[in-house]
Amino acid sequence: IAKLDTMSVKTDSLNYYRAIALNGEKRWSKAAEILYEMVRKDSISTPTFELYEYTIKKMNAKNSIDFLNTKLDSSNNIFLRKKEILILAEIYEKNRLFQEAISNYNDLKTDSTFILSKSDLYKINIKIATDFIVLKKYNKALNILKIIDKSGNTGAEFDYLMFVVYSALKNNDMKKKYLLDYFFNFKN
């Protein structure tokens, strides 16, 4: 049994270095497949997952989106699914597919299998609000920001987004309030 455990570690190590070599050859898809098999088995070590994420982000947008959507459909590992949904949302944002990113973030918020900390929820809501701002859907952004405001978990980033929204909505009193809040929060 001890020999089998050692063989498993050696196999994972060899696969890890094989993926690094494939990345060096810019064979992102093959490297991602190898790394997926490693992280899928609950052997999610930080360096392995970081290499997996790096590799996916190096693929062209269509391939990375297709790859992640395929893996999301077949993954039972909740931690991995959560991370992959976040990676996919970032890829959508990078490629200016903001509505798709919002959809992914909302999936995270509504799926009861994902346990989100207050910090996670804040970050996701900030991203959703930012994406709505980019799409010029200011009232939707404002609704998300009001949810953040009710949680009491605000800061300079929140104040800046509120300033942007109220500027777009031409509400000068609120714009001024959040500009000053931003100034004082950012200063600290």
C-alpha positions as CSV (number, residue, x, y, z in Angstrom):
1,I,0.0,0.0,0.0
2,A,2.8,2.4,0.8
3,K,4.3,1.7,-2.7
4,L,0.9,2.6,-4.3
5,D,0.7,5.8,-2.4
6,T,4.2,6.7,-3.6
7,M,3.3,5.8,-7.2
8,S,0.3,8.1,-7.0
9,V,2.4,11.0,-5.8
10,K,5.0,10.3,-8.6
11,T,2.3,10.1,-11.2
12,D,0.8,13.5,-10.1
13,S,4.3,15.0,-10.1
14,L,5.0,13.7,-13.6
15,N,1.7,15.0,-14.8
16,Y,2.3,18.4,-13.3
17,Y,5.7,18.7,-15.0
18,R,4.2,17.3,-18.2
19,A,1.6,20.1,-18.1
20,I,4.3,22.7,-17.6
21,A,6.1,21.3,-20.6
22,L,2.9,21.4,-22.7
23,N,2.4,25.0,-21.6
24,G,5.9,25.8,-22.8
25,E,4.9,24.4,-26.2
26,K,1.7,26.4,-26.0
27,R,-0.4,23.2,-26.1
28,W,-2.9,24.8,-23.7
29,S,-5.8,22.4,-24.2
30,K,-3.8,19.2,-23.6
31,A,-2.2,20.8,-20.5
32,A,-5.6,21.8,-19.2
33,E,-6.9,18.3,-19.6
34,I,-4.1,16.9,-17.6
35,L,-4.4,19.5,-14.9
36,Y,-8.2,19.1,-14.8
37,E,-7.8,15.4,-14.0
38,M,-5.4,16.3,-11.2
39,V,-7.6,18.9,-9.6
40,R,-10.8,16.9,-10.1
41,K,-9.6,14.2,-7.8
42,D,-9.6,16.5,-4.8
43,S,-5.9,16.8,-5.0
44,I,-6.3,20.6,-5.3
45,S,-3.0,21.9,-4.2
46,T,-2.5,25.6,-4.7
47,P,0.3,25.3,-7.3
48,T,-1.7,22.8,-9.3
49,F,-4.9,24.8,-9.3
50,E,-2.9,28.0,-10.1
51,L,-1.3,26.3,-13.1
52,Y,-4.7,25.0,-14.2
53,E,-6.2,28.5,-14.0
54,Y,-3.2,30.0,-15.8
55,T,-3.5,27.4,-18.5
56,I,-7.2,27.9,-19.1
57,K,-6.7,31.7,-19.3
58,K,-3.9,31.2,-21.9
59,M,-6.2,29.3,-24.3
60,N,-8.1,31.4,-26.9
61,A,-11.5,32.6,-25.6
62,K,-13.7,30.1,-27.5
63,N,-11.6,27.1,-26.5
64,S,-11.4,28.1,-22.8
65,I,-15.2,28.8,-22.7
66,D,-16.0,25.5,-24.4
67,F,-13.5,23.6,-22.1
68,L,-14.9,25.1,-18.9
69,N,-18.6,24.6,-20.0
70,T,-17.8,21.0,-20.7
71,K,-16.1,20.5,-17.3
72,L,-18.8,22.3,-15.4
73,D,-21.4,20.0,-16.8
74,S,-19.5,16.9,-15.6
75,S,-17.9,18.1,-12.3
76,N,-19.1,16.9,-8.9
77,N,-16.5,18.7,-7.0
78,I,-18.2,21.8,-5.6
79,F,-15.0,23.7,-4.8
80,L,-13.8,23.1,-8.3
81,R,-17.1,24.1,-9.9
82,K,-17.2,27.4,-7.9
83,K,-13.7,28.3,-9.0
84,E,-14.4,27.3,-12.6
85,I,-17.5,29.5,-12.7
86,L,-15.5,32.4,-11.5
87,I,-12.8,31.8,-14.1
88,L,-15.4,31.5,-16.8
89,A,-17.0,34.8,-15.7
90,E,-13.6,36.5,-15.9
91,I,-13.0,35.1,-19.4
92,Y,-16.4,36.4,-20.4
93,E,-15.6,39.9,-19.0
94,K,-12.2,39.9,-20.7
95,N,-13.9,39.3,-24.0
96,R,-16.6,41.9,-23.3
97,L,-19.4,39.3,-22.9
98,F,-20.7,41.0,-19.8
99,Q,-24.2,39.6,-19.8
100,E,-22.8,36.1,-19.8
101,A,-20.5,37.0,-16.9
102,I,-23.5,38.4,-15.0
103,S,-25.3,35.1,-15.6
104,N,-22.4,33.1,-14.2
105,Y,-22.2,35.3,-11.1
106,N,-25.9,35.0,-10.5
107,D,-25.6,31.2,-10.8
108,L,-23.1,31.3,-8.0
109,K,-25.4,33.4,-5.9
110,T,-28.5,31.3,-6.5
111,D,-27.1,27.8,-6.4
112,S,-27.5,26.5,-2.8
113,T,-24.6,24.1,-3.1
114,F,-22.2,27.0,-3.1
115,I,-21.4,28.4,0.3
116,L,-20.5,32.1,-0.2
117,S,-18.9,34.1,2.6
118,K,-19.9,37.8,3.0
119,S,-16.7,38.7,1.4
120,D,-17.4,36.4,-1.6
121,L,-20.9,37.8,-2.0
122,Y,-19.6,41.4,-1.8
123,K,-17.0,40.7,-4.6
124,I,-19.5,39.0,-6.8
125,N,-22.1,41.8,-6.4
126,I,-19.4,44.4,-7.1
127,K,-18.5,42.5,-10.3
128,I,-22.2,42.3,-11.3
129,A,-22.7,46.0,-10.7
130,T,-19.6,46.9,-12.6
131,D,-20.8,44.7,-15.6
132,F,-24.2,46.4,-15.5
133,I,-22.4,49.8,-15.6
134,V,-20.4,48.8,-18.6
135,L,-23.6,47.7,-20.3
136,K,-25.1,51.1,-19.4
137,K,-27.8,49.4,-17.3
138,Y,-27.5,51.9,-14.5
139,N,-30.7,51.1,-12.7
140,K,-29.8,47.4,-12.5
141,A,-26.4,48.4,-11.2
142,L,-28.0,50.6,-8.6
143,N,-30.3,47.8,-7.5
144,I,-27.2,45.5,-6.9
145,L,-25.4,48.3,-5.1
146,K,-28.4,48.9,-2.8
147,I,-28.2,45.2,-1.9
148,I,-24.5,45.7,-0.9
149,D,-25.5,48.9,1.0
150,K,-28.1,47.0,3.0
151,S,-25.4,44.5,4.0
152,G,-23.3,47.3,5.6
153,N,-20.2,45.9,3.8
154,T,-19.2,49.0,1.8
155,G,-15.9,50.7,1.0
156,A,-14.2,52.9,-1.5
157,E,-14.9,50.6,-4.4
158,F,-18.6,50.7,-3.5
159,D,-18.6,54.5,-3.2
160,Y,-16.9,54.9,-6.5
161,L,-19.5,52.7,-8.3
162,M,-22.3,54.6,-6.6
163,F,-20.7,57.8,-7.8
164,V,-20.6,56.5,-11.4
165,V,-24.2,55.3,-11.3
166,Y,-25.5,58.5,-9.9
167,S,-23.5,60.5,-12.4
168,A,-25.0,58.5,-15.3
169,L,-28.5,58.9,-13.8
170,K,-27.8,62.7,-13.4
171,N,-28.6,62.7,-9.7
172,N,-26.2,65.4,-8.6
173,D,-26.9,65.4,-4.9
174,M,-26.2,61.6,-4.6
175,K,-23.3,61.9,-7.0
176,K,-21.7,64.5,-4.7
177,K,-22.4,62.4,-1.5
178,Y,-20.7,59.3,-3.0
179,L,-17.8,61.3,-4.4
180,L,-17.1,62.6,-0.9
181,D,-17.6,59.2,0.6
182,Y,-15.2,57.8,-2.0
183,F,-12.6,60.4,-1.2
184,F,-12.7,59.8,2.6
185,N,-12.9,55.9,2.3
186,F,-10.1,55.8,-0.3
187,K,-7.9,58.1,1.8
188,N,-8.2,55.6,4.7
